């Protein structure tokens, strides 16, 4: 089947790209398709579906009794209107955001959309920081609240979040879904639903412009003072239009999602949630996670509600696979109406790709459309999309309509930079950081590297080539591409490695810290060491250079720590944090400790 015919059958745009080269070796890729008109603000989507499909299911979450709490589009709009009216009545500080400290939930969703409906920016704080609150460490939350200066702080439970809020020094309105009566002056969330919507709500709605701040998202930071990324309504609405132009099936098929990805991050909060909002679909909040003891909840939800699209990080897919492979009936339920699986946040190892396709072929008679994208918090988020059939992992797609992707020579790589209406205007209250983020031509310097999958045929897409900042040199001066090497090694070490961290900065050899998989943990230590050593020898015998061949490895006894930032709440490994937190183990690895496995 020709590529264009296959794209048409899948409801996807054909592979098209324009390449413009320059004398300095740089070049730009852009879509030949112009970006079509998009909504003025996020609330226009809500107004549309409440009017056109009022009784269609919109959102759901598990209640404490295990049943689903569900809202249709009319109910969602009505409750948002009442909350928005209550917010206006509180006379909140102007220009100050609403800050949410809790995980995904319907109350969280309604407050967030109500704030945006009247032009009030909302910032959801990462659940990783919230876990520190549960452990009694309030320093990060206090730093974030001081940076944001909120007008209103919402949290689900006063018992969990009340002490941290009380000691923050903020003079904001405080709202809790549970336990508000135990916190002096706090409001109950359900009290915001008791005020009838008046004309002031739509009056405020009419004043929103595409450049009004919709959200503030926090970038990951090790200093305690993360950068505050401005997300405008223009960015969010334009980006969903971009995606819809290459995922053409969205115009006729409303997406059904069962999603755990946190709204504090752009993947879950902008890409996935906004896809449902823009297209009038349905989103069930998954109360599971890619963690031991919680992944089973995700599988239960996926099998019960049977999504049409599945979004996840590679770790989540890796944790689902053994459960699905062991139970064809449940795998058949989950996969029964899936159009495709989308992974992001990190590269998917080829071994995971192959296992997922083998499973799909066995239980439904045909493989799945596996796809990905690439972007960042600052780009709302999608820059590229792999909107065609891929046979293997590695390609991150082509630029979406309305974006320009520039490749600039940097050492032995090509640094990628991006320009388009989906790119942020800057960091809040940080003009110097904003200026540093853009080059002289107005391209955002994202810090990633890429290359063409086929130099003669740029329409075959862009391959991710690691982070420019994560890469390092060996003592020989040879560059090590961490991102691409990590994916290759996880695949080679399957099924024994859950993930790996590449070491060797300014050292003679590449080393490896291995987080073992459940299958590896079940093996006797000596047998596991033999298996790892055998893989390292095979890699060396393949003749790759020193930058692609680990000479030594260490199997870690302790899993990654979310409290230390080693694993993000999106479920992937933070290489830099692991290297920082386990510096002693890195030294022992390269010194040849008794536990070191040599190739």
Secondary structure by P-SEA (a helix, b strand, c coil): ccaaaaaaaaccccccbbbbbcccccbbbbbcccccccccccaaaaaaaaacccccccccccccccccccccaaaaaaaaaaaaaaaaaacccccbbbbbcccccaaaaaaaaaaaaabbbbbbccaaaaaaaaaccaaaaaaaaaaacccbbbbccccccaaaaaacccccbbbbccccccccccccccccccccccaaaaaaaaacccccccccccccccccccbbbbbcaaaaaaaaaaaaaaacccccbbbbbbccccccccccccaaaaaaaacbbbbbbbccccccccaaaaaaaaaaccccbbbbcaaaaaaaaaaaaacaaaaaaaaccccbbbbccccccaaaaaaaaaaaaaacccccccccccccccccccccccccccccccccccccccbbbbbbbcccbbbbbbccccccccccccaaaaaaaccccccccccbbbbbccccccccbbbbccccccccccccccccaaaaaaaaaaaaacccccbbbbbbccccbbbbbbbcccccccccaaaaaaaaaaaaaaaaaacccccccccbbbbbcccccccccccccccccaaaaaaaaaaaaaaaaaacccccccc
